[in-house]
Amino acid sequence: MRDMHPMLVLSPKAFNARTSILIGLPMTSSVSNAGNPFALDVSRGNDQRSFVLCHQPKSFDWRHRRAAPHPWKALTAQQLRDACEGLNDIIALV
């Protein structure tokens, strides 16, 4: 992925603040993900398509990269649960 992309942050704020590391799932607007069973469609209405890539968990130093909150701020609680379930389908933590 080129340029800046939003990320669904899964790690808690206390962890992120203490370590400068966050763990999350990248997001993209590429419609090529529409048929991907591990890409969760989180589009809002008729806006541009948006997908959470549950199969690509990432971690990085958010301070070093100067990460900032996305204008959407947060997904719905159900979308967060769906993304966590998608990731769990792959890594089977619970």
C-alpha positions as CSV (number, residue, x, y, z in Angstrom):
1,M,0.0,0.0,0.0
2,R,1.3,3.4,-1.0
3,D,0.6,6.7,0.7
4,M,-1.1,7.1,4.0
5,H,-3.9,4.7,4.9
6,P,-6.2,4.5,7.9
7,M,-5.8,1.6,10.3
8,L,-8.3,0.0,12.6
9,V,-6.4,0.1,15.9
10,L,-6.9,-3.0,18.0
11,S,-4.5,-2.5,20.9
12,P,-5.6,-0.5,23.9
13,K,-4.7,3.1,24.4
14,A,-2.7,2.4,27.6
15,F,-0.5,0.0,25.6
16,N,-0.1,2.4,22.7
17,A,0.8,5.3,25.0
18,R,3.3,3.4,27.0
19,T,5.1,1.6,24.1
20,S,4.5,4.0,21.2
21,I,3.5,0.8,19.3
22,L,0.0,0.1,18.0
23,I,-1.4,-3.1,16.6
24,G,-4.1,-3.0,14.1
25,L,-5.6,-3.8,10.7
26,P,-5.0,-1.7,7.7
27,M,-7.8,-0.2,5.7
28,T,-8.1,0.5,2.0
29,S,-10.5,1.8,-0.6
30,S,-9.4,-0.6,-3.3
31,V,-12.5,-2.2,-4.7
32,S,-10.4,-5.3,-5.7
33,N,-11.0,-6.3,-2.1
34,A,-14.8,-6.7,-2.6
35,G,-14.5,-10.4,-3.2
36,N,-11.9,-11.1,-0.5
37,P,-13.4,-13.1,2.3
38,F,-10.9,-11.5,4.8
39,A,-11.7,-7.9,3.8
40,L,-14.5,-6.5,5.9
41,D,-16.6,-3.9,4.0
42,V,-17.0,-0.9,6.3
43,S,-18.2,1.6,3.7
44,R,-20.5,4.4,4.8
45,G,-23.6,4.9,2.6
46,N,-22.8,5.8,-0.9
47,D,-19.3,7.2,-0.1
48,Q,-16.1,5.7,-1.4
49,R,-15.8,1.9,-0.6
50,S,-13.7,1.1,2.5
51,F,-12.4,-2.3,3.6
52,V,-10.6,-3.5,6.8
53,L,-8.0,-6.1,5.8
54,C,-8.4,-8.7,8.5
55,H,-5.6,-10.9,7.0
56,Q,-2.9,-8.2,7.3
57,P,-2.4,-7.4,11.0
58,K,0.4,-4.8,11.5
59,S,2.3,-3.1,14.3
60,F,4.3,0.0,14.1
61,D,5.6,3.0,16.1
62,W,2.9,5.5,15.8
63,R,4.9,8.4,17.2
64,H,7.8,7.8,14.7
65,R,5.3,7.7,11.8
66,R,3.4,10.7,13.2
67,A,0.1,8.8,13.1
68,A,-3.1,10.8,13.7
69,P,-6.7,9.9,14.2
70,H,-8.7,9.4,11.0
71,P,-11.6,11.9,10.5
72,W,-14.1,9.0,10.9
73,K,-12.6,8.6,14.4
74,A,-14.0,5.1,15.0
75,L,-16.0,2.3,13.3
76,T,-19.2,1.0,14.9
77,A,-18.9,-1.5,17.8
78,Q,-20.3,-4.2,15.4
79,Q,-17.7,-3.4,12.8
80,L,-15.0,-3.7,15.4
81,R,-16.4,-7.1,16.5
82,D,-16.6,-8.3,12.9
83,A,-13.0,-7.3,12.3
84,C,-11.8,-9.1,15.4
85,E,-13.8,-12.2,14.4
86,G,-12.2,-12.0,10.9
87,L,-8.7,-11.9,12.4
88,N,-9.6,-14.6,14.9
89,D,-10.7,-16.9,12.0
90,I,-7.1,-16.7,10.8
91,I,-5.1,-16.8,14.0
92,A,-7.6,-18.7,16.2
93,L,-6.7,-17.1,19.6
94,V,-10.1,-17.9,21.1
